[in-house]
């Protein structure tokens, strides 16, 4: 029997709408096209034969229900942007074919983006069990098997404004495959022209708080459904179990940061806690003068321990391991990046105090976004207030980072181990520690995070961004599997 596809598209400008509809009608599989009109869009003239669906938001639970009610065919094709869509030759047929071949619940694909009149390839990444991020990039064209979409809608128990589509995707994934076609099947218009470094903090922007609350609720329910949710019970630790040469060590991995490393180190040496501390800088074979700056400061202050690895294959995580395994490392290992500075001389003391007060194995603070002149830039304070003591470690599987600065009880960190990578190593360790132990939080700013052109994540290519996200999704997948094993 020939498959029938029911298309649902967001309303936009009339010219874009007409072109999108015309393109979709070229497929013989398209049985009917619906336009989703929301309170955020201006009602335009609709071409003949097209039905309007009045709803609140494109991503709401109400919209999902209305789509389910109207979809009488085998498949639902959802286009989530309002700009013109240009499917490639036989794009819908190819998605349907792939869905039928493996009986998938949802199909998405690589695509092209039209950015500043330039046509650019936009590969996406494979979906896996740990792809729990609500900002997972599927592209704008999603093909659902209608039967599974309807089944998922029937299981909905919440009325979300923002998390309706996310909720459906999670429910579909519980029992059915979500597959990616590594083929460039369509062209969409790129509407968010910001660099990667500007986009990465959207989820902690205060104006998006309502969105995040809904996303967390949907993800928490999903984790409970699949046996990956952890109750708020934690292992106790004895913070005075071992002897250490100092109470705390601030650890800074660095490579070629001559412009900033002096400021970072001096902000640490200016700390005034009521206990002994040191700073361990792992200089990963710098060639720009960083080494000379560190040697000069080391000669002036013996609290600076300047390490140069004997090997050349260490990422940031490997540099951290070198530091914490050093016999001079303190009871608590505290992070600072080589281009950032502590906000005052009480930071180290506040962090250590939090360890003892909350009996935790890890502490995460907050920081202020500034430019190189130390002037505040949006979104300002990054405090990760989405973290809660009861559900923080579950919600950590949804978000893409736990915050900073991070500090660890050294014996636990030595046991857990740090991945030898230069991206996501902190997130991987945080997830692993949160499985067993409490994580303490400090919601006031502890350091100034300088955003400048030489930040490692300021303007990533799509390939590098995909590499990073694929790694973090893999880390989430492994952690999810481990938690499911605990709950058996």
N, C-alpha and C positions, 0 to 999 in steps of 0.2 A: 504494500500500500504506500502511496506517495505521501511523504511527510508534509505537513502543513505548518507554516510558521506565522505566528501572530506577532506583529512588531509594535513596540511601544516606544515612543520618542518624546523627548522633552520639547516643549514649545519654545520657539525663539523668533528671530526676525522672519518676516514673511518670505523673503527671498531665500534665506537659508532653509526654511521649512519646506518650501516647494522643491528645492534642489534635492534635499534629503529624501523626500517622499518619492520623487522621480527616480532616484537611484535605487531605492529599495524595491520599487515596482518592477525593476528589470529582472528580478529573480522570480522564476516561476513557482518557487515554493512559498512565496509570501501570499498569504490568504487575506489578511486584513491588517490595516495600519491604524493605530490609535495615537492621538496626541495628548500628552499629559499637560493639562493647564493647571498651574498652581497659583497661589496668591502672590508669588514672587515674580510672575511673568505677566506681560501685557497681552491681553487677548487679541489675536490677529485673525484675519480672514483665513479660513481653512479650506483647502482644495476639496473638490467634490469627491465623495466616497470615503472621506476620512471621518472617524468618529472622535469626538472630544470626551476626555475623561476629566472631570473636575476633581481636584484633590488639594491637599494642603502643601506638602513638600514632596519632592521627587524621591527622597530617601525614607519616607515615613512608613509606618506600619499600615496606615490607611491606604496608601498607594499600592503597597504589596497586595493587600486584600482586593482592591479594585482590579488590578492586573489579573489576579487569579480568577476573579469572577468572569472576566471578558475572554480569557484565553481558552478557546475551544479546540485549538489545534494541538499538534504534537509538541511544538516547541514555542518558547517565548524568546523573542529577540528584543533586548532592552538596550537602547542607546541613551547614555546618561548625560550627553552634552547638548547644548542648544544650537551650537554652530553647525555649519554644513558638514554632513558625513558623506564620504565618497568610498563606498565599498569597492574592493578590487574585483576582477573578473571571477565570478562564481564563488565569491567570499562566503555568502550564506550557505550555499550548497556544500562548500568544503567544511564548514563548522558542523552542519547537520550530519554530514558523512562521518566525521570523526566521532561525533556523539553517538551515532548508531553503531559504529564499529566496536566501541568499548562500553557501550551503554552508560555513557557519562551523565552525570547530573547537571554539569555546567561546563561550558567550553569558552575559552578566551584565546587571544592570539597576539603575536607581535603586530606592529602596525607602523605606519609613517605618521609624523607630525608635521604640520605646516606652521613654521615658526619664522616670523618676520619675512614671509614670502620665500622661505627656503624649505625644501622638502627634506626631512631628516629621518633616518631610520630610528625606530624606538622599540628595541627589543624589551620584553618583559621577562620575568623569571618564573620558574616552575613552582606550582603550588605544592605544599607539603603539609603534614599534620601540624607543624609548628607555625604555619603561616597565619597566625592569629591576629596580626596587626589589622586594625580597622582601616589603615591607609595603604594596605597592599595594593599595588598598581596592577589592575587587570586591564587597563585601557578602558575605553568608553563603550565598547561593544561586548555584551554578555549574552550568551545563548544558554537558556535553561531548558531542561526537559520539563514540559508543562506538568506532567504527572507529579514529579518530585517537588516542583515549585508549589503546587497546590497542597501537597501533603505537608510541606514545611509551613505554609500559611495556616493550615489547620491546627498546628501545634503551638502557634503564637499565643502567649499569655500576657504580653505587655503591649501597650500602645505607645510606640516610640515616634518622636518627631524626626530624629536624626539617625537612629540606629536600625530602622526597619529593614533596609536592604542588607546591611551587615548581619543582622539577625537571621535573615533568610539564607544568606551564603553559609553561615556557620551551621545551620540546620541541614542544609543540603549536603554539606561535607561530612556529616556524621555517618551517613550510610551509603553515599554515592561518590563517584570519582569527580574531581574537578581537574580538568586537563587543559594544558596550554598547547596550542599549535605554534611551533616556532616558524611561522610563515607570516609575511607581511600582507595581511588580508584587507586592510582598509587604511584610509587617511583621515585623521582628525585634526582640528585646529588647536594648536597649543595656546591656552588662555592664561596660564600662570607662568610668566616669563622670569620669575625670580631665580637666582642661583640656588643650588642645593643647600648652601650654608644658611640662606634666609628661610627656607621652607622647613628645616628640620625641627624648629622650635614651635611650630604651629599648635601642636597638641598640648603644650603647657602654657599657651597664651591664655590669660584670664578670660578673655571674651569667648573662648571656646569651652569654658568649664561645663556648661550644660550639655554640650555634645559629648564630652568625655564621661560624664556621669552615666549617660545612656549606654555608651559603648562598653563601659565597665560592667554594667548590669547584664548586657547581652552576653558578653564573654564569660562572665562568672557562671551564668546559667549553662552555657555550653560546656564549660569545664566540669560542672557537676554531672551533666548528661553523659560525658565520655569518661568519667572517672579520673579526671586530672586535677580536681579541686582539693586543696589542703585545708584542713581545719586549723583554727588559730591555736595550735599547740606547738610549743617550741622546746628544743633541748636546752637545758641549763648549762652554763659554762662557769669555770672558776678562773677569773681573770688574774688571780695572784698565784697560779699554779707553778709557774716557772720563774726563774731569775733571769733578768736581762741587764745588759750594760747601761742602758738608759730607758726611760719610760716610753719615749716616742721617737720615731725616725720619720722625717719627711723625705719622701722618695720622688726624685725627678729624673725620668729618662729624657735624654736630650740628644739631638743630632742637628748640628748647623743652626743654632739659634743665637748667634753672637749678638744680635740686636736686642734680645730680650732676656737671656739667661741671667745676666747680672742683676737685673731688677727682681727676677723671681727668687734667686738665692738670697739676696739681701732682705727681701720681705720675710723670709723664713728666719734668718739670723736675728731679725729684730723682735722676734717673739719673746714674751716674758712670762712663761708659765712658772709654777712653783715646783718644778721637777726638772731633772736633766733631760736634754734631748739633743739629737744631732740631725744632720741632713746628708742623705746619700744621693749623690748625683751620678747616674750611670751615663757616661759620655760615650755614645755609640759611634766612635771613630769620626768625630767632627773634623771638617777640613776648612772651616771658615773663620777660625779664630776663637771659637767657643772654648776649646781646650785651654788656650792661654789665659782667658778670662777666669776660668775655674781654678787654674793653678795659682793665679795671683790671689784670689779670695781664700783659697786653701792655706796659703802661706800666712795670711792675716788672721785666720780663725780656724782653730783645730776642730771645731764642730762640723766643718764641711769634710765629708769623705768623698773623694773624687775617684770613681772607678771607671776604668777603661776595659771593656771585655777582651779576653784573649781570642775569642772567636768572632767571626764576621756574619753569622747567620741569625742574629737575634733581632726579633721585632720588639715592639714596646713591651709585650708580655714577657718576653725572654729577659729583657733588661730589669723588669720588676722582680723576676725570680732571682736573678743574680743579686739584687739588693737585699731581698728578704732572707735569703739563705746566708748572707754575710754574718759573721759572728758579732758584728758591731750593731746589727739591727735591733731596734728597740721593741718593747712589748707591743706597741701599736705602730702600724705602718700607715702613714698619712700621705695622700696623693696631692701633688701640685704639678700642673703642666708647665712646660718650660717657657711659655709666653704669657703666663698669668701671674698675678701678685695677690697675696693675702690682703684683706681689706683693713686690718689693724693688727696690733701685736698681741691679741688675746685669742686668736683662732685655734692654735694648737691646744691651749688650755681648755677651751670650750669643747673641743672634740673629745679629748680624753675624759673630761668630766661626764660627757654623755655616755661613754662606754660604761662607766661604773654605775651611773644612775639608772640606766635602762638594762644593764646586764646583757649586752648584745655583742655579737661577733663582728658587726660591721656598722659603721655610721656613714650616713650620706647627708651632706649639707646643701646649701643653696648658693647661688652666685649671681653676680650682676653682669649683664652684657654691656660692654663698652667698646668704643673704637680705640685706635692706637693712642689717641690723646687722652684716654680715660674718661671720655664723655659718654654718658649713658645713651644706648641705642635700643630700639625695639627688639624683643618684647620686654626689655628691662630685667626685672628679677625673675630668675628661673628657680622656682622652689619646689616643684613636683608635689604640690599639695594633693594630688590625686592619690597619694600613698595613704593608706590607713593601716593601723596596727593589725586589724583582723584580716583584711583582704589584700593588703599590699603585695604580698608574694604571689598571689593569684593574678592580680592585675598586671604584675610585672611580665607575665607571658604575653600581654597584649601590646604594651607600649615598647618603644624602641630604645629606651635607656632609663636608668634608675636615678640619674642626677649626679651632681658633683659639688664639692670634692668628696672623694670616697676615702674611707679609712678602715683598717682591718685589725682585728686581733691577730697578731703575727702567727701564733701556733696554728690557728684555724687556716690561715692563708697558706702556710707551708704545707698543710695536709691536703687542701683542696687542689692546689697547683693552678698556675696561671697559663692559659694558652699562649704559645709563642707566635702571636700575630700582632699586627699593628692597628687593628680596628676590631672593636667588639670584645676585647679581652676583659675589660672591666665589667661589661654587661654579663658575660659568661660567668665570671666569678661571683657577681652579685646574685644571679639566678641560683647558682649552686649553693651559696651560703644561705639564701633565703629559704631553701628547701627544709633546712633543719633549725636555723637559728633566727632570733630576732634581729631586725635591722633598725637601728636608731636613726632618728631624723632631727635635723636642725633646719628650721625654716627661715632663719635670718641669713642675710648674705655673708659669706665667709671669704670670698675672693672676687676679684675683678677679672672677668674673662674677656681678653682682648680679641676682637674680631678684626682681622686685617688680611691683606691679599695672600699672605704666606701661611694662613691657617690651612691645615691639611684637608679640611672638609669645606672650604669656602666655596669652591665652584667645581664640583665633581662632574666628570663625564657620565653619561648614562651607563656606560659599561662598568665604570668604577662604582657607581651608586648601586647597580645591580649586584655586583660582587659583594659589596658590604651587606646589602639586605639579604642576599642568599645565605651568607654566613650566619647572620643573626637568626634567620628562620631555621637554619639547621641546628643552632644552639637551642632554640626554643623547642624544636622537635625532640631532641635528645632529652631535654629537661622534662618535657611533657611525658615522654615514655617512662622516665625514671619515677615520676610522680604517680603515674598510673600503676606501676609495679608496687609502689608503697601501699596503694589503696586496694590491692587484690586481697 
